[in-house]
Amino acid sequence: MAEFVARNPGSLEQVLTTLSYFDNLNLAEKINIPVLYSAGFKDLICWPETIAAASSA
């Protein structure tokens, strides 16, 4: 997506709008390889508890 927006800078708003429809928790069960993730405790939008919930999905 970053490459797409770099080539099409006027599309940024549409890309962000489209991405807002996806909840990665619903995609977590499709992951079939080990994943390393981290959580920032200063993030006021995505709390660490939500990251932990995704890891046990």
N, CA, C and O atoms as a GROMACS GRO file, in nm:
protein
  228
    1MET      N    1   0.081  -0.117   0.000
    1MET     CA    2   0.000   0.000   0.000
    1MET      C    3   0.087   0.125   0.000
    1MET      O    4   0.055   0.225  -0.064
    2ALA      N    5   0.197   0.118   0.073
    2ALA     CA    6   0.286   0.234   0.076
    2ALA      C    7   0.338   0.266  -0.063
    2ALA      O    8   0.346   0.383  -0.101
    3GLU      N    9   0.373   0.163  -0.140
    3GLU     CA   10   0.419   0.186  -0.277
    3GLU      C   11   0.307   0.244  -0.363
    3GLU      O   12   0.331   0.334  -0.443
    4PHE      N   13   0.187   0.193  -0.346
    4PHE     CA   14   0.073   0.243  -0.423
    4PHE      C   15   0.050   0.391  -0.394
    4PHE      O   16   0.033   0.470  -0.487
    5VAL      N   17   0.049   0.428  -0.266
    5VAL     CA   18   0.026   0.567  -0.229
    5VAL      C   19   0.142   0.655  -0.275
    5VAL      O   20   0.122   0.771  -0.311
    6ALA      N   21   0.265   0.600  -0.273
    6ALA     CA   22   0.379   0.678  -0.322
    6ALA      C   23   0.362   0.711  -0.470
    6ALA      O   24   0.399   0.820  -0.515
    7ARG      N   25   0.306   0.616  -0.546
    7ARG     CA   26   0.284   0.640  -0.688
    7ARG      C   27   0.156   0.719  -0.714
    7ARG      O   28   0.144   0.785  -0.818
    8ASN      N   29   0.062   0.713  -0.620
    8ASN     CA   30  -0.069   0.780  -0.635
    8ASN      C   31  -0.101   0.861  -0.511
    8ASN      O   32  -0.193   0.824  -0.436
    9PRO      N   33  -0.029   0.969  -0.486
    9PRO     CA   34  -0.048   1.043  -0.360
    9PRO      C   35  -0.190   1.094  -0.337
    9PRO      O   36  -0.230   1.113  -0.222
   10GLY      N   37  -0.265   1.116  -0.441
   10GLY     CA   38  -0.402   1.162  -0.425
   10GLY      C   39  -0.496   1.055  -0.373
   10GLY      O   40  -0.612   1.085  -0.341
   11SER      N   41  -0.449   0.932  -0.364
   11SER     CA   42  -0.532   0.821  -0.320
   11SER      C   43  -0.523   0.792  -0.171
   11SER      O   44  -0.589   0.700  -0.123
   12LEU      N   45  -0.445   0.866  -0.098
   12LEU     CA   46  -0.421   0.835   0.043
   12LEU      C   47  -0.551   0.828   0.123
   12LEU      O   48  -0.571   0.732   0.198
   13GLU      N   49  -0.638   0.924   0.109
   13GLU     CA   50  -0.764   0.924   0.186
   13GLU      C   51  -0.847   0.800   0.154
   13GLU      O   52  -0.903   0.738   0.245
   14GLN      N   53  -0.856   0.763   0.026
   14GLN     CA   54  -0.935   0.646  -0.012
   14GLN      C   55  -0.872   0.518   0.044
   14GLN      O   56  -0.944   0.429   0.090
   15VAL      N   57  -0.740   0.509   0.041
   15VAL     CA   58  -0.671   0.392   0.096
   15VAL      C   59  -0.699   0.380   0.246
   15VAL      O   60  -0.731   0.272   0.294
   16LEU      N   61  -0.686   0.490   0.318
   16LEU     CA   62  -0.711   0.487   0.463
   16LEU      C   63  -0.856   0.455   0.495
   16LEU      O   64  -0.884   0.385   0.592
   17THR      N   65  -0.948   0.505   0.414
   17THR     CA   66  -1.089   0.474   0.435
   17THR      C   67  -1.114   0.325   0.414
   17THR      O   68  -1.183   0.262   0.493
   18THR      N   69  -1.058   0.270   0.308
   18THR     CA   70  -1.075   0.127   0.279
   18THR      C   71  -1.015   0.042   0.391
   18THR      O   72  -1.077  -0.056   0.433
   19LEU      N   73  -0.897   0.077   0.439
   19LEU     CA   74  -0.833   0.001   0.546
   19LEU      C   75  -0.914   0.006   0.676
   19LEU      O   76  -0.906  -0.086   0.756
   20SER      N   77  -0.990   0.111   0.696
   20SER     CA   78  -1.068   0.123   0.820
   20SER      C   79  -1.178   0.018   0.828
   20SER      O   80  -1.234  -0.004   0.936
   21TYR      N   81  -1.211  -0.047   0.716
   21TYR     CA   82  -1.315  -0.151   0.716
   21TYR      C   83  -1.264  -0.286   0.765
   21TYR      O   84  -1.344  -0.376   0.791
   22PHE      N   85  -1.134  -0.302   0.778
   22PHE     CA   86  -1.076  -0.431   0.814
   22PHE      C   87  -1.039  -0.435   0.961
   22PHE      O   88  -0.978  -0.342   1.013
   23ASP      N   89  -1.075  -0.543   1.028
   23ASP     CA   90  -1.036  -0.566   1.166
   23ASP      C   91  -0.943  -0.688   1.164
   23ASP      O   92  -0.988  -0.800   1.139
   24ASN      N   93  -0.817  -0.666   1.191
   24ASN     CA   94  -0.719  -0.774   1.182
   24ASN      C   95  -0.746  -0.889   1.276
   24ASN      O   96  -0.697  -1.000   1.254
   25LEU      N   97  -0.823  -0.866   1.382
   25LEU     CA   98  -0.859  -0.977   1.470
   25LEU      C   99  -0.934  -1.085   1.392
   25LEU      O  100  -0.918  -1.204   1.419
   26ASN      N  101  -1.014  -1.044   1.297
   26ASN     CA  102  -1.088  -1.141   1.217
   26ASN      C  103  -0.999  -1.218   1.120
   26ASN      O  104  -1.038  -1.322   1.069
   27LEU      N  105  -0.880  -1.168   1.096
   27LEU     CA  106  -0.787  -1.235   1.005
   27LEU      C  107  -0.683  -1.318   1.080
   27LEU      O  108  -0.608  -1.393   1.017
   28ALA      N  109  -0.678  -1.307   1.212
   28ALA     CA  110  -0.573  -1.372   1.291
   28ALA      C  111  -0.573  -1.523   1.275
   28ALA      O  112  -0.467  -1.585   1.276
   29GLU      N  113  -0.688  -1.584   1.262
   29GLU     CA  114  -0.693  -1.731   1.252
   29GLU      C  115  -0.631  -1.782   1.122
   29GLU      O  116  -0.601  -1.901   1.112
   30LYS      N  117  -0.610  -1.696   1.025
   30LYS     CA  118  -0.549  -1.737   0.899
   30LYS      C  119  -0.396  -1.740   0.906
   30LYS      O  120  -0.331  -1.791   0.815
   31ILE      N  121  -0.339  -1.687   1.013
   31ILE     CA  122  -0.193  -1.687   1.029
   31ILE      C  123  -0.149  -1.827   1.066
   31ILE      O  124  -0.198  -1.884   1.164
   32ASN      N  125  -0.057  -1.883   0.989
   32ASN     CA  126  -0.013  -2.021   1.018
   32ASN      C  127   0.138  -2.032   1.034
   32ASN      O  128   0.195  -2.140   1.018
   33ILE      N  129   0.203  -1.920   1.066
   33ILE     CA  130   0.346  -1.918   1.095
   33ILE      C  131   0.369  -1.839   1.223
   33ILE      O  132   0.283  -1.760   1.261
   34PRO      N  133   0.482  -1.859   1.291
   34PRO     CA  134   0.509  -1.780   1.411
   34PRO      C  135   0.517  -1.630   1.379
   34PRO      O  136   0.566  -1.591   1.273
   35VAL      N  137   0.467  -1.549   1.470
   35VAL     CA  138   0.463  -1.405   1.450
   35VAL      C  139   0.520  -1.336   1.572
   35VAL      O  140   0.489  -1.374   1.685
   36LEU      N  141   0.602  -1.236   1.551
   36LEU     CA  142   0.654  -1.153   1.659
   36LEU      C  143   0.577  -1.022   1.659
   36LEU      O  144   0.570  -0.954   1.556
   37TYR      N  145   0.520  -0.985   1.770
   37TYR     CA  146   0.446  -0.860   1.779
   37TYR      C  147   0.484  -0.790   1.908
   37TYR      O  148   0.537  -0.851   2.000
   38SER      N  149   0.455  -0.662   1.913
   38SER     CA  150   0.480  -0.585   2.035
   38SER      C  151   0.367  -0.486   2.054
   38SER      O  152   0.290  -0.458   1.962
   39ALA      N  153   0.358  -0.434   2.174
   39ALA     CA  154   0.254  -0.337   2.206
   39ALA      C  155   0.318  -0.216   2.272
   39ALA      O  156   0.402  -0.230   2.360
   40GLY      N  157   0.276  -0.098   2.230
   40GLY     CA  158   0.324   0.025   2.291
   40GLY      C  159   0.227   0.069   2.400
   40GLY      O  160   0.109   0.090   2.373
   41PHE      N  161   0.275   0.082   2.520
   41PHE     CA  162   0.186   0.114   2.631
   41PHE      C  163   0.139   0.259   2.629
   41PHE      O  164   0.051   0.296   2.707
   42LYS      N  165   0.195   0.342   2.540
   42LYS     CA  166   0.149   0.480   2.530
   42LYS      C  167   0.046   0.498   2.418
   42LYS      O  168  -0.003   0.609   2.396
   43ASP      N  169   0.015   0.391   2.349
   43ASP     CA  170  -0.083   0.398   2.240
   43ASP      C  171  -0.223   0.408   2.299
   43ASP      O  172  -0.268   0.316   2.367
   44LEU      N  173  -0.291   0.518   2.275
   44LEU     CA  174  -0.423   0.540   2.333
   44LEU      C  175  -0.536   0.482   2.248
   44LEU      O  176  -0.652   0.483   2.289
   45ILE      N  177  -0.503   0.433   2.130
   45ILE     CA  178  -0.604   0.377   2.040
   45ILE      C  179  -0.610   0.226   2.050
   45ILE      O  180  -0.718   0.169   2.063
   46CYS      N  181  -0.496   0.161   2.045
   46CYS     CA  182  -0.491   0.014   2.045
   46CYS      C  183  -0.424  -0.032   2.174
   46CYS      O  184  -0.301  -0.043   2.180
   47TRP      N  185  -0.502  -0.059   2.274
   47TRP     CA  186  -0.451  -0.098   2.406
   47TRP      C  187  -0.382  -0.234   2.400
   47TRP      O  188  -0.420  -0.318   2.318
   48PRO      N  189  -0.282  -0.258   2.486
   48PRO     CA  190  -0.212  -0.387   2.487
   48PRO      C  191  -0.305  -0.506   2.506
   48PRO      O  192  -0.277  -0.614   2.454
   49GLU      N  193  -0.414  -0.489   2.579
   49GLU     CA  194  -0.507  -0.599   2.601
   49GLU      C  195  -0.568  -0.648   2.469
   49GLU      O  196  -0.596  -0.766   2.453
   50THR      N  197  -0.586  -0.556   2.374
   50THR     CA  198  -0.644  -0.597   2.246
   50THR      C  199  -0.543  -0.675   2.165
   50THR      O  200  -0.581  -0.763   2.088
   51ILE      N  201  -0.416  -0.645   2.181
   51ILE     CA  202  -0.310  -0.719   2.110
   51ILE      C  203  -0.304  -0.861   2.167
   51ILE      O  204  -0.293  -0.957   2.091
   52ALA      N  205  -0.310  -0.874   2.300
   52ALA     CA  206  -0.306  -1.005   2.362
   52ALA      C  207  -0.426  -1.090   2.320
   52ALA      O  208  -0.412  -1.211   2.301
   53ALA      N  209  -0.541  -1.028   2.305
   53ALA     CA  210  -0.660  -1.101   2.262
   53ALA      C  211  -0.641  -1.157   2.122
   53ALA      O  212  -0.686  -1.268   2.092
   54ALA      N  213  -0.576  -1.082   2.036
   54ALA     CA  214  -0.553  -1.127   1.899
   54ALA      C  215  -0.456  -1.245   1.896
   54ALA      O  216  -0.468  -1.333   1.811
   55SER      N  217  -0.361  -1.248   1.989
   55SER     CA  218  -0.262  -1.355   1.987
   55SER      C  219  -0.321  -1.489   2.032
   55SER      O  220  -0.265  -1.594   2.003
   56SER      N  221  -0.432  -1.484   2.101
   56SER     CA  222  -0.493  -1.610   2.146
   56SER      C  223  -0.613  -1.649   2.059
   56SER      O  224  -0.684  -1.745   2.089
   57ALA      N  225  -0.636  -1.573   1.954
   57ALA     CA  226  -0.751  -1.601   1.865
   57ALA      C  227  -0.728  -1.727   1.784
   57ALA      O  228  -0.814  -1.765   1.705
   0.00000   0.00000   0.00000
